[in-house]
Amino acid sequence: MPTCTSDSRHRRLQRIRSYRLTEADAKPFQWPVRVYYEDTDAQGVVYYANYFRFLERARTEWLRSLGVDMVALMHDERRIFVVAEVQARFLAPARLSDQLIVTARLKKLTRVSFDIEQNIYRDSVDGEILIASNVKAAYLDADTMRPKRIPLSLFGEQTT
């Protein structure tokens, strides 16, 4: 069994640390969403689970804007992204016909996962914040469902 020297451990930790981003490193992606009747509940506000649909759509479009073709990734490379954890604070309700802006911003990139800050605003990113969330997504082998190293090229300029 190979031994891990202090020097090799230090180099490995340096590589891991180099994946971590500062807030200034990543610009937020914005995706507009209109609230439709189908999104609301009996009280006339957006049903809480539908906010997660809005977040997912924005994440998907954010990845697409980075050039990530998730269908090709799954079929050609047998790799997938899965949500491992979501933390969300519901600060104010959205209502029928509201125009929302959903943001996605890469916060941290590790070897096999990434953290995304996602918020939902009314009207604009300068408007009222309705949902504040953090999402951890993992990069997996589609056949074994085991974690795989994320190619840094997937995130382009956001990792510089």
N, C-alpha and C positions, 0 to 999 in steps of 0.2 A: 504494500500500500504506500503511495507516495506521501511524503511528509510535506507539510506546509511551513515554509520558513517565514520568519517575521517579515523579511523583505518582500517575498511573493505575496503575502497577505496584504501588506501595505499597498503594493501595486494594484491588487484586485480591488481593494477599498477605494483607491483613487479613481479607478475606472467607474465604479458604481457611483461615487460622488459626482463624477463628471456628467452623469446623466441627469442630475437634479437641476432644475431650472429655478431662476429667480422670477419674481412677478414681472419684471421689466422685459424678460426674454420672450414672452408670448403675448401676442395681441389677441383680443377676444374676437371670435367669429360671431356674426349676428345673423339670425334667421327669423324672418317675420312669420307670424301665425295669426290668423283671424279666428275668433271664437265663434263656432257655429252652434246651432240648436242642439245637434247631436253630442256636443261636448258638455252640455249643462245637465244639472240634476233637477229634481223637483223644486228646489229652492231658487232656481234660476241662476245659479253660479256654476262655474266649471267644477265638475266632479273630480275629486282629488286624484284619482288614478289617471285621469286624462293629462294631467301635468307631466306625468312620466312619459306619455306618448310624445308630447311636445319636446321634452328634453331629448328623447331618442332620435326624433327627426332632425333636430339641430346637430346632434353628435354625428349622425350619418352624413349630413350635408357638409359639416366641418371636415370630416375625413375625406369626403369626395373633393372638397376644395383644395385639399393637400395632395390630391392625385391618387388617393387610395381607392382602388377598385375592389370593393369587398366581395363581389361575386367572383372575380378572377382570383382573388386571394384565396377564397374558399375552394374553388374548383381546381385551379392550377397548382397552388402551393400547399393546399390542405391546411390553411391557417384561418383562425377565426378570432374575433374579439367577443368577449363575454363580459357583462357587467357583474362584478364581484361584490360591490358594495355601493349603496346610495345613502347619503345623508341629506335630508331636505327639511327646510323650515318654511312653513306656509305662513306668510306674513300678511297677505291681503287677498281677497277673492277676485277672480276675473269673471266678467259677466258676458252675456250674449252680445256679439258684435264687437267686443273689445278688440283692438289691434294690439298684439303682443310682440315683443322682441325677445327671442331666446338666444342667450349667448353661450359660447363654449370657449374655454381657454385652458390650454395645457398648463398644469401647475407643476407636475413632477413626472419624470420618466425614469423608470427603473428597468432592470433587465427584462422583466416579463410582464410588467403592468405599467399603467399610467393613470395619473389622477387628473381629473378635469373639473374645473370650477364652472358650474352652469347656473345662470340666473334667468329669471323671467321677469320682464319689465312691462308696464303698461305704456303704450305709445312709443317710447324711445328709451335708450339706455340712460337718458337723463330723467326719465319719468319714474313713477312709483315702482319700487321693487316688490314683486308679488311672491316670488319663490327664490330662495337662496339654497343652492345645493352643491354638493361635491359628489363626484362619481369616480369610482375606481374600476377600471376595465383591465382585464387580463388578456394576454395573447396566447392562444392555445393551438395545439395540434388538433385538427378537426377529427382525426381518427381515434387518437388515444385520449383526447381531452386533457392532456398534460401541458403545463406551461412550456413555452418556447421563448427564446431570446427575441426581443423586438429589434428588427433592423432599424438602425437610427435613420436610415434614408426615408423611412415611412413618414417622418415628421418634418422633413425638409428644413426650411429656414427656422422653424420654431425651436430647433435644438441648438442653435448657434448662440 
